[in-house]
Amino acid sequence: WQRAGMAAPPPPQNLRLPVSPGALGPGVEPSPTDPNAPVGLFLPGVASLIEQLDKRLLIVLRDGRHLVGTMRSFDQFSNMVLEDTHERHVADGMKSDIALGLYIVRGDNVVLLGEIDVEKERALGFRDEEVDKVRQAEMETKDRVEWDFEKMEAMP
């Protein structure tokens, strides 16, 4: 502005961004009447991911893998860092987790993401089994549909 010989525009007055309750930390709530109150968080495109920080998540990837881990960080592209990550396999009332450790997930590979309720997960009653046994059961129970693209219909 100075190079062009113009005065800088005045700073915006009372700029307030919406803040969800608890987003500024435990016990810190924004005050609409306090001009010195902290400004809210604004993360376009990934605003809902901030609520998932430090929570146990199940993530379904484009290649069909299911990852379970604690989200520690994310960026504007929805890339995520998961801690204590496991690749989960489930079939016929059995489950098996393959430990992966600290894992980085590229955001464009994520199909679905959801928080895991530990109590509901326990109530499902899946029994822990060896990885090979669960993978074999997965292969036997998967309903695979083959397509005939010439006729554009599913083949039995």
JOBEL-V856830 format. One record per pair of residues at least 24 apart in sequence whose ideal C-beta (glycine too) atoms are under 10 Angstrom apart, sorted by the first residue. I is the first residue (numbers start at 1). GAP is how many residues later the second one is. D is the distance in whole Angstrom. If there is no record, write none. Layout:
i:I gap:GAP d:D
i:I gap:GAP d:D
//
This chain:
i:15 gap:24 d:7
i:15 gap:25 d:10
i:16 gap:24 d:7
i:17 gap:24 d:7
i:17 gap:25 d:5
i:18 gap:24 d:8
i:18 gap:29 d:10
i:20 gap:27 d:9
i:20 gap:30 d:8
i:20 gap:31 d:7
i:22 gap:29 d:9
i:23 gap:27 d:7
i:23 gap:28 d:8
i:43 gap:31 d:9
i:43 gap:32 d:9
i:43 gap:33 d:7
i:44 gap:32 d:8
i:45 gap:31 d:6
i:45 gap:32 d:8
i:45 gap:33 d:8
i:45 gap:62 d:10
i:46 gap:28 d:6
i:46 gap:29 d:8
i:46 gap:30 d:6
i:46 gap:31 d:8
i:46 gap:32 d:5
i:46 gap:33 d:10
i:46 gap:34 d:10
i:46 gap:61 d:8
i:48 gap:30 d:10
i:48 gap:65 d:9
i:49 gap:24 d:10
i:49 gap:25 d:5
i:49 gap:26 d:9
i:49 gap:27 d:10
i:49 gap:29 d:7
i:49 gap:31 d:8
i:49 gap:58 d:9
i:49 gap:64 d:8
i:50 gap:24 d:8
i:51 gap:64 d:9
i:52 gap:28 d:9
i:52 gap:61 d:7
i:52 gap:62 d:9
i:52 gap:63 d:7
i:53 gap:27 d:10
i:54 gap:29 d:9
i:55 gap:59 d:10
i:55 gap:60 d:5
i:55 gap:61 d:8
i:56 gap:26 d:10
i:56 gap:27 d:10
i:56 gap:28 d:9
i:56 gap:59 d:7
i:56 gap:60 d:5
i:56 gap:61 d:9
i:56 gap:62 d:7
i:56 gap:65 d:9
i:57 gap:25 d:7
i:57 gap:28 d:10
i:57 gap:48 d:10
i:57 gap:56 d:6
i:57 gap:57 d:7
i:57 gap:58 d:6
i:57 gap:59 d:6
i:58 gap:30 d:7
i:58 gap:54 d:8
i:58 gap:55 d:7
i:58 gap:56 d:5
i:58 gap:57 d:8
i:58 gap:58 d:5
i:58 gap:63 d:9
i:59 gap:26 d:9
i:59 gap:29 d:10
i:59 gap:44 d:10
i:59 gap:46 d:6
i:59 gap:50 d:9
i:59 gap:51 d:6
i:59 gap:52 d:8
i:59 gap:53 d:7
i:59 gap:54 d:5
i:59 gap:55 d:8
i:60 gap:28 d:10
i:60 gap:49 d:10
i:60 gap:50 d:8
i:60 gap:51 d:5
i:60 gap:52 d:4
i:60 gap:53 d:8
i:60 gap:54 d:9
i:61 gap:26 d:10
i:61 gap:44 d:7
i:61 gap:45 d:9
i:61 gap:48 d:5
i:61 gap:49 d:7
i:61 gap:50 d:6
i:61 gap:51 d:9
i:62 gap:44 d:10
i:62 gap:46 d:8
i:62 gap:47 d:5
i:62 gap:48 d:8
i:62 gap:49 d:6
i:63 gap:46 d:7
i:63 gap:48 d:9
i:64 gap:47 d:9
i:64 gap:78 d:10
i:65 gap:24 d:9
i:65 gap:33 d:10
i:65 gap:35 d:10
i:65 gap:44 d:9
i:66 gap:24 d:8
i:66 gap:31 d:10
i:66 gap:46 d:9
i:67 gap:30 d:10
i:67 gap:31 d:10
i:67 gap:33 d:7
i:67 gap:36 d:7
i:67 gap:38 d:7
i:67 gap:43 d:9
i:67 gap:46 d:10
i:68 gap:29 d:7
i:68 gap:32 d:10
i:68 gap:48 d:7
i:68 gap:53 d:9
i:69 gap:31 d:8
i:69 gap:32 d:9
i:69 gap:33 d:9
i:69 gap:34 d:6
i:69 gap:36 d:9
i:69 gap:47 d:10
i:70 gap:46 d:10
i:71 gap:34 d:9
i:71 gap:42 d:9
i:71 gap:44 d:9
i:72 gap:30 d:8
i:73 gap:31 d:9
i:74 gap:31 d:9
i:74 gap:33 d:8
i:75 gap:32 d:8
i:76 gap:31 d:9
i:77 gap:29 d:8
i:77 gap:30 d:5
i:77 gap:31 d:7
i:78 gap:27 d:9
i:78 gap:28 d:9
i:78 gap:29 d:3
i:78 gap:30 d:8
i:78 gap:31 d:10
i:78 gap:32 d:6
i:78 gap:35 d:9
i:79 gap:25 d:7
i:79 gap:26 d:7
i:79 gap:27 d:6
i:79 gap:28 d:5
i:79 gap:29 d:9
i:79 gap:30 d:9
i:79 gap:31 d:9
i:80 gap:24 d:7
i:80 gap:25 d:5
i:80 gap:26 d:9
i:80 gap:27 d:7
i:80 gap:30 d:8
i:80 gap:33 d:8
i:81 gap:24 d:8
i:87 gap:44 d:9
i:88 gap:28 d:10
i:88 gap:38 d:10
i:88 gap:46 d:9
i:89 gap:40 d:9
i:89 gap:42 d:7
i:89 gap:43 d:10
i:89 gap:44 d:10
i:89 gap:45 d:5
i:89 gap:46 d:6
i:89 gap:48 d:9
i:89 gap:49 d:6
i:90 gap:34 d:9
i:90 gap:36 d:7
i:90 gap:44 d:7
i:90 gap:47 d:9
i:90 gap:48 d:8
i:91 gap:35 d:10
i:91 gap:38 d:9
i:91 gap:42 d:9
i:91 gap:43 d:6
i:91 gap:44 d:8
i:91 gap:45 d:8
i:91 gap:46 d:4
i:91 gap:47 d:4
i:91 gap:48 d:8
i:91 gap:49 d:8
i:91 gap:50 d:6
i:91 gap:51 d:8
i:92 gap:34 d:10
i:92 gap:35 d:10
i:92 gap:37 d:9
i:92 gap:41 d:9
i:92 gap:42 d:8
i:92 gap:44 d:10
i:92 gap:45 d:5
i:92 gap:46 d:9
i:92 gap:48 d:8
i:92 gap:49 d:6
i:93 gap:31 d:9
i:93 gap:32 d:7
i:93 gap:33 d:6
i:93 gap:34 d:6
i:93 gap:36 d:9
i:93 gap:44 d:9
i:94 gap:32 d:6
i:94 gap:33 d:6
i:94 gap:34 d:8
i:94 gap:35 d:4
i:94 gap:36 d:9
i:94 gap:39 d:7
i:94 gap:40 d:5
i:94 gap:43 d:6
i:94 gap:44 d:9
i:95 gap:26 d:9
i:95 gap:29 d:9
i:95 gap:31 d:4
i:95 gap:32 d:7
i:95 gap:33 d:6
i:95 gap:34 d:7
i:95 gap:39 d:7
i:96 gap:30 d:9
i:96 gap:31 d:10
i:96 gap:32 d:7
i:96 gap:33 d:6
i:96 gap:34 d:7
i:96 gap:35 d:5
i:96 gap:36 d:9
i:96 gap:37 d:8
i:96 gap:38 d:4
i:96 gap:39 d:8
i:96 gap:41 d:10
i:96 gap:42 d:10
i:97 gap:31 d:8
i:97 gap:34 d:8
i:97 gap:37 d:10
i:98 gap:33 d:6
i:98 gap:36 d:10
i:98 gap:37 d:10
//
